[in-house]
Amino acid sequence: MAKVTDSYEVMYIIDPTLSEEDINAIVEKFKALVEANGTLNELELIGKRRLAYAINYKTEGYYVLMKFASAPSFPAELKRVLGITEGIMRSLITVITG
C-alpha cells in the first residue's frame, strides 16, 4: 500500500537586500502554503550567511529551513512556487527517510 504522507525538508535562500518586512512576508507565505497542504513540523530561520559562491553577484543570503509532512504530490507544487517567487535565490527540497 502506498504512503499517504512523506516527510520533507526544504531549505531556501532569500535575497538579503530585501527589507526585513519583505523577508518575513516570504517566510509567512511559504509557512502558510505548507500548513495548507500538510503539517509543518519545524521552521528554522537560520538568518544571513555567506554563500559558498556568488549567486547573481550576491555573496550573502538569508537561509530558511522548514521540515514538513505532506502528500507526495505537494513538493512539486512547492518547487514551482519557489521558482517563480521574486526574492528566492535558491531552494532545495529533500525527502527525509528513516
Phi, psi and omega in degrees: 000138182286150177290145177273324178227155174230160176263138183226162175226132176234131173242131176226153183245125180259144177302121184285351179280352177288157178289163181298325178295318179294319178297314179297324178295319179295315179299316180294324178300312182285329175297314179294321180297316179293316181295330179286336185244003181185206181240121177278120181266325184204140175228117181239118175270098184288324177100193185283128180223158176284138178278153177291329177212156183292138174240118183052043178066016177253138183253000178229159177207158178260112186270138175226133179240129176233137173243133184209165174240136180202177174293150182299343181276341185291320182304329177295319177292319178299318178298319179298314182292320176300321182292333183257359181277126178294131179104346177272120182272316179207157175208155178212127178248128179231153176271134177266120179252157175103000000 
